[in-house]
């Protein structure tokens, strides 16, 4: 029997293994958006269900916090799908310049 990963396991796995390049960030956004996650704490709670804290690298915390920081209005637009993943990442990048 072959099992399929759950909708929660996929973003947890991707966050833990993610590199800081554009594609991994985009993948993480794509995977957490349908779950309606709006804060880093919500994402970390899902990660903790599948990975013990000692197996979660610091880069995961930085990635999740970077993706979910910003104005409340932008976060709500992103979570509701009004702001696409690429737009969200571009705005995050542009605001850091």
C-alpha positions as CSV (number, residue, x, y, z in Angstrom):
1,X,0.0,0.0,0.0
2,X,1.3,3.4,-0.9
3,X,0.3,6.4,1.2
4,X,0.1,10.0,0.2
5,X,1.4,12.8,2.4
6,X,-1.2,15.0,4.1
7,X,-1.8,18.7,3.2
8,X,-0.1,19.6,6.5
9,X,2.9,17.3,6.1
10,X,3.9,18.7,2.8
11,X,4.6,22.3,3.9
12,X,6.3,21.0,7.1
13,X,8.6,18.8,5.0
14,X,9.3,21.6,2.5
15,X,10.0,24.2,5.3
16,X,12.5,21.9,7.0
17,X,14.3,21.1,3.8
18,X,14.0,24.5,2.1
19,X,16.9,26.5,0.7
20,X,16.8,30.2,0.5
21,X,16.2,30.4,-3.3
22,X,13.2,31.8,-5.0
23,X,11.7,28.4,-5.9
24,X,11.7,26.9,-2.4
25,X,10.1,30.1,-1.1
26,X,7.4,29.9,-3.8
27,X,6.8,26.3,-3.0
28,X,6.3,27.0,0.7
29,X,3.9,29.8,0.0
30,X,2.0,27.5,-2.4
31,X,1.7,24.8,0.2
32,X,0.7,26.9,3.2
33,X,-1.7,29.2,1.4
34,X,-4.6,26.7,1.1
35,X,-4.3,25.9,4.8
36,X,-5.1,29.5,5.7
37,X,-2.0,29.9,7.8
38,X,-1.3,33.6,8.6
39,X,1.4,33.6,11.2
40,X,4.8,32.0,11.7
41,X,3.4,30.4,14.9
42,X,0.7,28.5,13.0
43,X,3.3,27.2,10.6
44,X,5.7,26.2,13.4
45,X,2.8,24.3,15.1
46,X,2.4,22.2,12.0
47,X,6.1,21.6,11.7
48,X,6.3,20.5,15.3
49,X,3.6,17.8,14.7
50,X,6.1,16.0,12.3
51,X,9.6,17.1,13.4
52,X,11.2,17.3,16.8
53,X,12.6,20.8,17.5
54,X,16.2,19.5,17.3
55,X,15.7,18.5,13.7
56,X,14.3,21.8,12.6
57,X,17.2,24.0,11.3
58,X,17.5,27.7,12.0
59,X,17.0,28.4,8.3
60,X,13.5,27.1,8.6
61,X,12.6,29.7,11.3
62,X,14.2,32.5,9.1
63,X,12.3,31.4,6.0
64,X,8.9,31.1,7.7
65,X,9.3,34.4,9.5
66,X,10.4,36.2,6.3
67,X,7.5,34.9,4.3
68,X,4.8,35.7,6.9
69,X,6.0,39.1,8.1
70,X,4.6,42.3,6.8
71,X,1.5,44.4,7.0
72,X,-1.7,42.8,8.2
73,X,-3.5,43.9,5.1
74,X,-1.0,42.2,2.8
75,X,-1.1,39.1,4.9
76,X,-4.9,39.0,4.6
77,X,-4.7,39.5,0.9
78,X,-2.2,36.7,0.5
79,X,-4.1,34.3,2.7
80,X,-7.3,35.0,0.8
81,X,-5.7,34.4,-2.5
82,X,-6.0,38.0,-3.7
83,X,-2.3,38.3,-3.7
84,X,-0.5,35.6,-5.7
85,X,2.5,33.8,-4.3
86,X,5.0,35.4,-6.7
87,X,3.5,38.9,-5.9
88,X,3.9,38.2,-2.2
89,X,7.5,37.2,-2.5
90,X,8.3,40.1,-4.8
91,X,6.8,42.6,-2.3
92,X,8.8,41.0,0.5
93,X,12.0,41.2,-1.6
94,X,11.3,44.8,-2.7
95,X,10.6,46.0,0.8
96,X,13.9,44.7,2.0
97,X,15.9,46.9,-0.5
